[in-house]
Amino acid sequence: MSKERAIGRAEKRQYDLPLNRGSGTGFLVILIALMTFLGMLALSASFALSAMTHRWSSGLENRISIEIPTQDETGKLLDRPTIRTLTQNIAEGLKGTPGIVSIHALDDAEITKLVEPWLGTDLAKTDIPIPGIVAIETSTSDSQTLQAIHNKISAITPNARMDTHEEWLSDLLRFTGAMKLVAMILAIVIAVTTVTAVSGAVRSRMALHRAEVELLHLMGASDKYITRQFQRHSMILALRGGIAGAVFGGIILVLIGWIAGQMGVAILPDFHLEPVQIAMLALTPFAASLIATISARWTVGRVLATFP
């Protein structure tokens, strides 16, 4: 057995330095738990935003909505039968247009269901006019196809409005992109904070046990051997904190998913996670432990380089 392996043999964890003693250990565990919790939230937010972006962009790609307003060109209020007739005329007039895959004129029940979250469930029982809507799916969104559709609609009723969803969808994509960038920046800040905290804790421990470290040097222990002790200590503390933070984060994410499901609002991000995403979240404690281990190794190496 080599001299380095013999040193500390009687210790339960083969520590030749009393690293578990003194204050600050609990604080580091709590800090890493908090960083892991925040990291899980940032990663989950990124997943949710990606799902929302994919859902909206794929659901509205090559789709057009035609709205027949409740007023004509002169501002006269139209009744429901007139709006329904105009809606059917547009749907019939667009049949056979090149580039159109499907045409669907929404009935009053479908439109009422769409506006129900904002106007309530009693709209169908009133005489309030409901705009007509024709949903169109096209094979392409080139300007020639859109212009042909617009010309046919204008010939039937000039008051109808055509919405390709591009303007507000681009705004939504910019918003989700900005939020994903914020989540990424937050993840970087969390990683930097963890590195700083571990490095500070290791420097403090090395300053506290400087005499013991120098004694190990005199006894023949190499820098690599001493570094491994601090590495292992930091790894165990980070793993404890990371697991605690991940458990708490998992509970919060399940609670958020349950609340979102109870609300049933379609515009909210989808909090349903795929198995791969769940696996990535489960690996966050190990990522925190890896960061702590690398930080400890780097810090100990720099401090030992200053020793005589």
N, C-alpha and C positions, 0 to 999 in steps of 0.2 A: 504494500500500500504506500502510495506516495505521501510526502510530507503534507502537501496541500489537502489531500483527502483526509489525512489524519487530524488536521486542525478542525476543531468543532465537531468531532465525531460523537461526543457525548450529548450534544444538543439535539432536541427533538427534530428540528428542521435544519440542522447543520448550520446554524447561525453562530458565528464567532463574534458578532457585534450585537449588543442589546437593542436591536432596531425596534422591537415591539414596546419598549419602555418609553416613557415620557409622553408629553402632550403633543397634539397635532395629528396623531394617527386617525382618530375619529373624524376630525374635520376634513381630512383628505378623502376619506371614504364617502362622507356626505357630499362633498363637492363633486366627486366623480359620479355619484348617483344622480345628482342634479343635472350634470352635463349629459349623462346618458339619457335621462328623461327628456331633456330639451332636444337632444339629437334625434330621438325617436319621433317626437312631435314634428320636427322639421322634415324628416324623411317621409313621414306619413302625409304631411301637407303636400309635399312634392308629388307623391303618388296620387293623391286625390285630385290635384290640379291637372295632372297628366290625364287622368281618367275623364275629367270634365271636358278638357280640350278635345280629346279623341271623340267623346260622345257627341258633342255639339258639332264639331267639324265634319264628322262622318255622317251625322244625321241630316245635315243641311247642305251637303255637297250636291251640286246640280239639282237643287230644288228651288222652286219659285212659288211665291204666294200672291194670288190676285185678290185684292180686297175691293168689294163693292160698297162704298160708303152709304150711310143712311140718309144722305142728302144729295140732291141733284146739283147741276151746275148753277142753278139760280138760288140754291140754299133751301129749297123746299124739302121738307121731311118726307121720306118715302116710307110706305107701309111695308109690312113683312111680305105680303104676296108679291109686291112689285120687286123687292130686293131678291126674292127667291127666283122670280122669272128672269131677272137680269143675270143672276148667277148661273142658271141653267143655260141661258143663251150663250154666255161666255164659254162654258164647258163644251157645248155642242159646236160652237164656232171654231174652237181650237183643235178639234179632232182632225187628224190628218196632217197637222203641221209638222214639217220635217224637224227632227231633233227631239220631239216630245215622246217620252216613253209611256207615261201614264197621266191621267187627268182625274181628279176627284173633287166633286163639289160637296163641301161639308154641309150637312143639314143643321137645323136649329139646335138639335140635341148635342151634336158634336161641338158646335161653336159655344153653346152655353157651358159645356164641360170645360172648354179651354179658358173661359173668363171667370169660371166659378171661384178660383182662389182669390180674385180681386173684387168681384161683384156679388158673391154669395150664391146660394142655391135657389133663390126665389125669382131669378130673372126670367125663367121660362113661363112663370105664372102671370107676368105683367104684359102690357101691350107695348113696351119699349122696343123700338126697332133694333134688330140685330144685324150688323154688317154681314154681307155675304162673303164667303171665302172659297176660293178655288185653289187646291194644292196641285202643283204640277211638278213632275219629275222629268228632267231632260237627260239626254245622253251626253250632252256637252254644254258648256256655258260660254261659248264664243259669242262675240258681239252680233254676228249675223243671225244666229238663232234667237237671241234675245230681242233683236230689233223686229224680227218677223212676228214674234209673239206679241210684242208691244203694239205693232200696227193692227193686228187683228182685234186686240182688246179695244183699242181706241175707236175702231170702226163700229163696234157694238155699243159701247158706252164710254164716252171720253172721260167720265168722272172716275173710272176705275183706276186703282193704283197697283203697280207691279213692284214687288219687293223681292230682290234676289238675296237678301240677308247678308250681303258682302260687307256693308259698312259696319253694322253692329257686331258681326262675327269677327271682323278684323280687330275691332276694339276689344272684344272678349279675349282674342288670342294674345293681343298685346298685354292685356291685364294679367292673364294667367302666366305669360312669359315673365313679366315683372315679378310676380309673386314667387315663381320658381327660382328666379335669381335671388330674391330676398332669402328664400329657404336655403339656397346654396351658401350665401354669405353667412347666414346664421350657423350653418354646419361648420364652416371654416373658423368662425369666431369660437365656437365650442371646442374645436380641436386645438386651436391656439391656446385657449384658456386652460385646457387640460394639460398641455405640454408645459405651460408656465407654472401651473400649480404643482405638478410632479417635480419639475426641476427645482423649484423653490424648496419643496419639502426635502428632496434629496440633499441639496446644498446645506440645509439646516441640520439634517442628520449627520452629514459628514463633518460639519463644524463642531457639532456636539460630541462626536466620537472620534475626533481627530487623533487623540492620543492612542486610542485602541487601534485605529487604522495604521498609524506609524509603528505600533508594536507588532502588528501582523506582518508588516514589511520586514521588520528586523528578524522575525521568526521564519522568513523565507517565503511568505505568501506573495504571489504575483498580483499585478494590477488586475489581471483577468479574473482571478479568484475573488478578489474584493468586489469587483464590479458585479459578479454573479450574485453576490449576497444582496446588494442593493436592488439589482434587477428583480430577483425573486420576491423580495419584500414588496416592491412597488407593484409587481404583477398581481400578487395576492390581494393587496389592498384595492387595486383598481377592479379586479374581478368581483370582489365583494360589493363594492359600490355600484359597479355596472349591472350586476344581477338585480340588486335592490331597485335601481332606477328603471331597469327594463320591466320588472314586475309591476311597478307602479304605473309606468307608461302604458303597459298592456291593458291594465284595468281602466285607465282614462280613455284609451282608444276604443275599447269595447263600449264604454259608457257613451262616448260621442257617437259611435255608430248606432247605438240603440236609440238615442235621442233623435238623430237624423232620420232614422226609420220611422219613428213615431210621428214626426212632423209631416213626412210625406211630401215635401216640397221638391218638385222636379228640378228646380234651378240650383239646388244645393249640390256641392261636389259629392261624388259617389265615394262612400267610406268603406265599400266592400273591397277587401284586399285579396289579391291573388296569392296562391301558395308561395310563389317565388318572393313576393314582397314580404310576406310574413316571415320567411326564412331570413331575409335581409335584416328585418327588424330584430329577429332573435339573435343575430350575430353582433348587434351593437355592443353588448357587454364585452365580447371578445375583442372588438375593435378598440374599445377603451383600454382594455388590458394591454393590447399590443402597443398602443400609443404610449402608455405609461412605461412599459418595458423599454421601448426604444429611447424615450426621454431620459429615463434613469441611466441607461447605458451611456448615452452621450454626455450627460451631466457629470457622472462619476469619472469618466475618462478625462474630461476637461479639468476637473478639480484635482485628480491624481497627478495630472501633468504639472501642477504647481508645487507638488510636494518635493522636498529635497531627496 
